[in-house]
């Protein structure tokens, strides 16, 4: 699979979020955050600064899900990436 242009294929990762006081937030609380974490499966032909395997945070409001070869992936644009780990 090869995304075209500035699109990026991502697999989202679930993460446990803990507050400074040590409380672990529920999945429902975590879903209210604007940004989601994922791993880049493939970067588009015009993506310059993000490569396969990068761990990123992206704006989940501008993403959409697709099923490709029996796997679920999230598709985003390069401009929706806010942090690369």
Phi and psi in degrees as GROMACS dihedral restraints (atoms count N, CA, C in turn):
[ dihedral_restraints ]
;  ai    aj    ak    al  type     phi  dphi    fc
    3     4     5     6     1  -137.5    20    10
    4     5     6     7     1   110.1    20    10
    6     7     8     9     1   -69.2    20    10
    7     8     9    10     1   151.5    20    10
    9    10    11    12     1  -103.2    20    10
   10    11    12    13     1   145.9    20    10
   12    13    14    15     1    69.0    20    10
   13    14    15    16     1  -135.1    20    10
   15    16    17    18     1   -97.5    20    10
   16    17    18    19     1    19.4    20    10
   18    19    20    21     1   -84.6    20    10
   19    20    21    22     1   150.2    20    10
   21    22    23    24     1  -131.4    20    10
   22    23    24    25     1   136.1    20    10
   24    25    26    27     1   -97.5    20    10
   25    26    27    28     1   127.8    20    10
   27    28    29    30     1  -130.3    20    10
   28    29    30    31     1   146.7    20    10
   30    31    32    33     1  -106.2    20    10
   31    32    33    34     1   121.0    20    10
   33    34    35    36     1   -75.2    20    10
   34    35    36    37     1   149.0    20    10
   36    37    38    39     1  -119.2    20    10
   37    38    39    40     1   140.6    20    10
   39    40    41    42     1   -85.3    20    10
   40    41    42    43     1   140.3    20    10
   42    43    44    45     1  -135.1    20    10
   43    44    45    46     1   149.2    20    10
   45    46    47    48     1   -89.1    20    10
   46    47    48    49     1   125.0    20    10
   48    49    50    51     1  -106.9    20    10
   49    50    51    52     1   125.8    20    10
   51    52    53    54     1  -119.4    20    10
   52    53    54    55     1   134.8    20    10
   54    55    56    57     1   -77.2    20    10
   55    56    57    58     1   170.3    20    10
   57    58    59    60     1   -59.8    20    10
   58    59    60    61     1   -31.3    20    10
   60    61    62    63     1   -82.1    20    10
   61    62    63    64     1    -3.9    20    10
   63    64    65    66     1   100.2    20    10
   64    65    66    67     1     1.3    20    10
   66    67    68    69     1   -74.6    20    10
   67    68    69    70     1   136.4    20    10
   69    70    71    72     1   -94.7    20    10
   70    71    72    73     1   125.7    20    10
   72    73    74    75     1   -78.7    20    10
   73    74    75    76     1   146.0    20    10
   75    76    77    78     1   -74.0    20    10
   76    77    78    79     1   165.5    20    10
   78    79    80    81     1   -59.7    20    10
   79    80    81    82     1   -35.6    20    10
   81    82    83    84     1   -65.1    20    10
   82    83    84    85     1   -41.1    20    10
   84    85    86    87     1   -65.3    20    10
   85    86    87    88     1   -41.5    20    10
   87    88    89    90     1   -64.6    20    10
   88    89    90    91     1   -36.5    20    10
   90    91    92    93     1   -65.2    20    10
   91    92    93    94     1   -16.7    20    10
   93    94    95    96     1   -81.2    20    10
   94    95    96    97     1   -12.7    20    10
   96    97    98    99     1   -68.4    20    10
   97    98    99   100     1   147.3    20    10
   99   100   101   102     1   -74.0    20    10
  100   101   102   103     1   -30.0    20    10
  102   103   104   105     1  -108.3    20    10
  103   104   105   106     1   148.7    20    10
  105   106   107   108     1  -127.7    20    10
  106   107   108   109     1   153.1    20    10
  108   109   110   111     1  -101.2    20    10
  109   110   111   112     1   146.2    20    10
  111   112   113   114     1  -159.6    20    10
  112   113   114   115     1   173.5    20    10
  114   115   116   117     1  -117.8    20    10
  115   116   117   118     1   133.4    20    10
  117   118   119   120     1   -72.9    20    10
  118   119   120   121     1   123.4    20    10
  120   121   122   123     1   -87.8    20    10
  121   122   123   124     1   -42.7    20    10
  123   124   125   126     1  -157.9    20    10
  124   125   126   127     1   139.8    20    10
  126   127   128   129     1  -104.4    20    10
  127   128   129   130     1   147.3    20    10
  129   130   131   132     1   -66.5    20    10
  130   131   132   133     1   172.7    20    10
  132   133   134   135     1   -67.7    20    10
  133   134   135   136     1   -20.8    20    10
  135   136   137   138     1  -112.7    20    10
  136   137   138   139     1    11.7    20    10
  138   139   140   141     1   -83.4    20    10
  139   140   141   142     1   125.2    20    10
  141   142   143   144     1   -97.7    20    10
  142   143   144   145     1   -40.3    20    10
  144   145   146   147     1  -110.2    20    10
  145   146   147   148     1     2.2    20    10
  147   148   149   150     1  -124.6    20    10
  148   149   150   151     1   135.2    20    10
  150   151   152   153     1  -129.5    20    10
  151   152   153   154     1   166.9    20    10
  153   154   155   156     1   -54.5    20    10
  154   155   156   157     1   133.0    20    10
  156   157   158   159     1    94.3    20    10
  157   158   159   160     1   -13.7    20    10
  159   160   161   162     1   -63.9    20    10
  160   161   162   163     1   141.1    20    10
  162   163   164   165     1   -94.4    20    10
  163   164   165   166     1   126.6    20    10
  165   166   167   168     1  -132.4    20    10
  166   167   168   169     1   162.0    20    10
  168   169   170   171     1  -115.7    20    10
  169   170   171   172     1   135.1    20    10
  171   172   173   174     1  -138.3    20    10
  172   173   174   175     1   159.9    20    10
  174   175   176   177     1   -74.5    20    10
  175   176   177   178     1   107.8    20    10
  177   178   179   180     1   -70.8    20    10
  178   179   180   181     1   -16.6    20    10
  180   181   182   183     1   -70.8    20    10
  181   182   183   184     1   -16.5    20    10
  183   184   185   186     1  -111.5    20    10
  184   185   186   187     1    22.2    20    10
  186   187   188   189     1  -111.5    20    10
  187   188   189   190     1   163.6    20    10
  189   190   191   192     1  -144.1    20    10
  190   191   192   193     1   153.0    20    10
  192   193   194   195     1   -98.7    20    10
  193   194   195   196     1   147.2    20    10
  195   196   197   198     1  -140.4    20    10
  196   197   198   199     1   150.4    20    10
  198   199   200   201     1  -104.6    20    10
  199   200   201   202     1   119.7    20    10
  201   202   203   204     1  -128.6    20    10
  202   203   204   205     1   123.4    20    10
  204   205   206   207     1    51.6    20    10
  205   206   207   208     1    46.1    20    10
  207   208   209   210     1    66.4    20    10
  208   209   210   211     1    14.3    20    10
  210   211   212   213     1  -119.5    20    10
  211   212   213   214     1   146.8    20    10
  213   214   215   216     1   -95.8    20    10
  214   215   216   217     1   128.5    20    10
  216   217   218   219     1  -127.8    20    10
  217   218   219   220     1   156.6    20    10
  219   220   221   222     1  -108.7    20    10
  220   221   222   223     1   134.9    20    10
  222   223   224   225     1  -110.2    20    10
  223   224   225   226     1   129.1    20    10
  225   226   227   228     1  -135.4    20    10
  226   227   228   229     1   168.8    20    10
  228   229   230   231     1   -97.1    20    10
  229   230   231   232     1   154.5    20    10
  231   232   233   234     1   -56.6    20    10
  232   233   234   235     1   -36.6    20    10
  234   235   236   237     1   -68.3    20    10
  235   236   237   238     1   -14.1    20    10
  237   238   239   240     1   -88.6    20    10
  238   239   240   241     1    -4.3    20    10
  240   241   242   243     1   -81.3    20    10
  241   242   243   244     1   129.6    20    10
  243   244   245   246     1  -110.4    20    10
  244   245   246   247     1   -26.2    20    10
  246   247   248   249     1  -144.9    20    10
  247   248   249   250     1   138.2    20    10
  249   250   251   252     1  -116.4    20    10
  250   251   252   253     1   125.8    20    10
